[in-house]
């Protein structure tokens, strides 16, 4: 049976060659993050159960306890999801092909004129999908070992690359106009989004972004499991657009979806059409009158304060619009009176914002109960490699 091969390699041509070699033998690849400390690396290997590993010195080593993969499996990509424990997402060659063509068609990619730059970690789907998309469509590709703003901007300015995937923290460090198109995912987009940037919604389980600027790619279906009808809670709207009764858990059905997790579970549930082919994302959102998808946040992140529901992402969007707020993260702390209280961790510009002014901004934009009852000033925020806030590490 086909094997799972772990790739313990930095980004670069060597990684691409190793991935091709694994696929040529009919096996599946599991990219590892070279930055992981030993305990995290061992925990990940225990979860993924590869049969052999390709090391940075070019050697291959057999591992004990490896589990095979199915015919047609291409990748097993690690994700921690909401649990914090590593899980393996199994993506097939058919799913990768659907993702590559869906993205390329939406962006109008022409391999004769365009080229991709991969500069995000290849152990995560945001960076890895750039590589697989290029390989499967024959689009020229440049792979860097990591993100360096000067190097990335220079490549764009030289026109050696035209398209790139970034996260917001990376976008803020370079001139975006040097690229033809930027795919932006991983975290909340900036308020002043460049004209050539496309916001994407997706996850490891969807093989990369499947919703572009709120509009699904071709063959991608979106449904909402309304709260109170199998969803997670009775959330409210915010940031100027209220999902109301139409808000609920986002369900997706698409050819890009994973086959299963490494443990065999699928994450599928019964959708509105009575079939069990839908994937429950764990995110809350609603469909606007124009048919676009608006995402309000992770259901598990919802804060309940004084019986009212608050979405951290919405509060973060409002606070980030303040002129003296450089970065912000919102989470909760236990409160004897309110059950949970909204707390904002703020990285200020050179001038610190007034706490009461921040509270009033949220109260007047979303709702009084959404205003942070506590503001903590910090020098930096804990983030994942894809730029997402590590809420569990906020203290």
Secondary structure, 3 states (H helix, E strand, C coil): CCCEEEECCCCCHHHHHHHHHHHHCCCEEEECCCCCCHHHHHHHHHHHCCCEEECCCCCEEECCCCCCCCCCEEEEEEECCCCCCCEEEEEEHHHHHHHHHHHHHHHCCCCCCCEEEECCCCCCHHHHHHHHHHHHHCCEEEECCCCCHHHHHHHHHHCCCCEEEECHHHHCCCCHHHCCEEEECCCCCCCCCCCCEEEEEEEHHHCEEEEECCEECCCCEEEEEECCCCCCCCCCCECCECCHHHCEEEEEECCCCCCEECCCCCCEECCCCCCCCEEEEEEEEEECCCCCEEEEEEHHHCEEECCEEECHHHHHHHHHCCCCEEEEEEEEEEECCCEEEEEEEEEECCCCCCHHHHHHHHHHHCCHHHCCCEEEECCCCCECCCCCECHHHCC
